[in-house]
Amino acid sequence: MKQEGFLLAIAQISVTLAGFSGLVVAIRAAPPSRWHARDTWSLAWMLGSSLGALFLALLPFVLNSFGLGDEFLWKVATLTMSAAMIGFALVMTLSDRRLTRLGHRARVRYFPTVATYLVAGVGFAVGLAAIGKLQHIRLGLFDIGLITCLLVSALSLVVFLVVLARSTRSES
């Protein structure tokens, strides 16, 4: 199977990001009942995208264990990635809109929009590769999908830490 080293590296980075997110949550001064609704939302972006990258990076190994041919393996992997990314973007968009309607505006301007469009756009491109429209760059788009998940997770972590620093400073 192609790309074994890259996929394993993505899986390791994903676990690290998810673990670091958990550590940030564990050392947060406020109990979860006092968290702002957007804190939980940012945590969902962090964990959802990092664990999504982990699952998607390991998926080709699982599919390979069934003895599937490379062509079919990557078609299934890219279809799964496309559905996961578009679905995740949709869920996060709906929760963002619900929070906004409840009066909880985004605490870092433009982040929700950029993250959503990035994940959904890459998911759509991966989907085109899965159905054969961009088949010649299928593996490259799969890699970009994994990197997109990690990027959004890392940016979500940064947003979470910036907001945490702002709230800690304003409480002092």
Buried (B, 14 or more C-beta within 10 A) or exposed (E): EEBEEBBEEBBEBBBEBBEBBEEBBEEBEEEEEEBBBBBBBBBBBBBBBBBBBBBBBBBBBEBBEEEBEEEEBBBBBBBBBBBBBBBBBBEBBEBBEEBEEEEBEBBBEEBBEEBBEBBBBBBEBBBBBBEEEBBEEBBEBBBBBBBBBBBBBBBBBBBBEBBBEEBEEEEE
